[in-house]
Every structure is written in C-alpha cells, then in structure tokens.
Amino acid sequence: MKVTTSIKHGAEYLCTKFGDVVTAVQQVAVVKGLPMWEVERKIGPGISRRLIVSARSLMPVQSGVAST
C-alpha cells in the first residue's frame, strides 16, 4: 500500500536523522501510517550505503541558502 507524499524518486533531500544529503530511491513500506523510503547516502568517493528512513525525516535541500 502506497501513501501519497511529496517525496520524489531520484531527488535529493536532507535526512534529519543523519544530517547528510541523501537521494530518494523508492518507497518500500508503510509503518503505522508513515511511508518508509529507501535512500542512498554517499559516504566517500565511489562508496554509498542504502538505508530505509521515514518520509518525515526527509526535508528538501535548499539551493541558494543566504549566508550571513
């Protein structure tokens, strides 16, 4: 069962759980009404890890953040 969210396949998001930028791969489950997404996290050059996180922990990456 898929739940409609604003998460898009292939888009980059800031994962608040890790504090890193991740790429959304696909929605894999729904747990207690929350959609769970498989994401890919870049660890180093040529190294990545796939994890499953809730859609609630994914925030869109802000391009053009103003510096103070």
N, C-alpha and C positions, 0 to 999 in steps of 0.2 A: 504494500500500500504506500503510495507516494503522497506526501504532503506538499502543497504548493508553498515555495519560499522564493525569495528574491536572489538566492544563490544561483550562479550560472556556471555551467561546465566550462573549464578552461580559464576562468577569470582568477585574478589574484586577490587575496584577502589577507588582512592582518588577523592572525589567530591569537586571541587574547589569552588563551591557555599557555602558549609558549612565548608570545611576544615576537614571533617571526612571521614573515610573509610566506604564505602557502598558496598553492594552486589547487583549486577545486577539481576533483576528478569525476565523482559521481555520487549520487545519493544511494546509500546502501541499506538503510533501515529506518524504522520509526520506533523510538523507545519512549514510552509514556507520552506520546503525542508530539515529541520533538524529532524532527528529521535529523538523521545522522549522515554525515558526509565523509567520504574518503578523500583525503587531501594529500598532496605531495609537498614535502618540506625539503628544501635544498640545505645540505649540511656542509658541503665543500665542493670543490671543482670535480664534477663528474659523480658526486655522491648525493643520493637523495633517499628519503625514507617516506613511506606511505603510512598514514595514520588515520584513524576514524575519530572524528570530533562532532559535537553537536553544532547545528547551524547557528545556534545562539552565540557561540564563541567566535564566529567569523564576522569581521567588520570590513567593509570596502576600503581599499587602500586609497588614501587621499593623495592625488597628484597635485603638486603645486602648493604645498603647505607653506604658509608665510613664516619666515623666520624673524625673530625679534632681536 
